[in-house]
Amino acid sequence: MTAQPIPPITLPPIRNPQQEKEWLQVALQKWLNQEFIPEQVNETIAQRAAQIFVRQRLEGENDLGSLVIAIVTEMQAFDFTESFFSEFAVANAVSELILDSLGFDHCCGQG
């Protein structure tokens, strides 16, 4: 059996940027708080990641892989010293939350 590459996941065009940003920020902060312990910095991390995500979407980026890379790249400037997380953990969490919201099985990339 040959391994097949996972096809790219393209999100539908953004319709309500503010709603998408608020949903992602709340969902990500909840995820961060549940992974370890609730920390004040989690709110800032979630806010920043949601801001990057929505700005990229408004600029026309709908490929989930490219959105994750953009979050990793831009979050590298964030000071994670007060957090248990890194830019990679945050970007992966965003990807999982988006996949969950779309009904994808993120283990295999299938709907």
SVG drawing of the C-alpha trace seen along z (x, -y; Angstrom):
<svg xmlns="http://www.w3.org/2000/svg" viewBox="-20 -42 31 44">
<polyline fill="none" stroke="black" stroke-width="0.4" points="0.0,0.0 1.5,-3.3 1.1,-6.3 -0.9,-9.0 -0.2,-12.7 -2.9,-14.5 -4.7,-16.9 -4.6,-20.6 -7.5,-21.8 -9.0,-25.0 -11.3,-27.0 -14.3,-28.8 -13.8,-32.5 -14.1,-34.6 -17.7,-36.0 -17.7,-37.5 -14.2,-38.3 -15.1,-39.6 -17.2,-36.5 -14.4,-34.2 -11.8,-36.1 -13.9,-36.0 -14.7,-32.3 -11.1,-31.4 -9.9,-33.5 -12.3,-32.0 -11.8,-28.4 -8.0,-28.8 -7.9,-30.3 -10.1,-27.5 -7.8,-24.9 -4.7,-26.6 -6.3,-26.8 -7.3,-23.1 -3.9,-21.8 -2.0,-22.9 -3.3,-25.5 -5.2,-28.7 -2.8,-31.6 -3.3,-35.3 -0.8,-35.0 -3.1,-32.5 -5.6,-35.3 -2.8,-37.4 -1.6,-34.4 -5.2,-33.5 -5.8,-37.2 -2.6,-37.4 -3.1,-34.1 -6.7,-34.9 -5.6,-38.4 -2.9,-36.8 -5.3,-34.2 -8.1,-36.6 -5.7,-39.1 -4.3,-36.4 -7.8,-35.3 -8.8,-38.9 -5.7,-39.0 -7.1,-36.1 -5.3,-33.1 -7.6,-30.2 -5.2,-27.3 -5.0,-25.9 -1.4,-24.8 -0.3,-28.3 -2.4,-29.8 -0.6,-27.6 2.8,-28.5 1.8,-32.2 0.9,-31.8 4.2,-30.0 6.2,-32.7 4.5,-35.7 4.2,-34.2 8.0,-33.8 8.2,-37.4 6.0,-36.7 7.6,-36.3 6.6,-32.8 8.7,-32.9 5.6,-33.2 3.9,-30.3 4.1,-26.5 3.5,-26.9 5.4,-27.8 4.5,-29.2 4.3,-25.6 1.9,-24.4 -0.3,-27.4 -0.4,-27.0 -1.1,-23.3 -3.9,-24.0 -5.4,-26.5 -5.3,-23.9 -7.0,-21.3 -9.7,-23.7 -10.4,-24.7 -10.5,-21.0 -12.8,-20.1 -15.1,-23.0 -15.2,-21.7 -15.9,-18.1 -12.5,-16.8 -10.7,-13.9 -7.3,-15.5 -5.6,-12.2 -6.2,-11.4 -7.3,-14.6 -10.7,-13.2 -14.1,-14.7"/>
</svg>
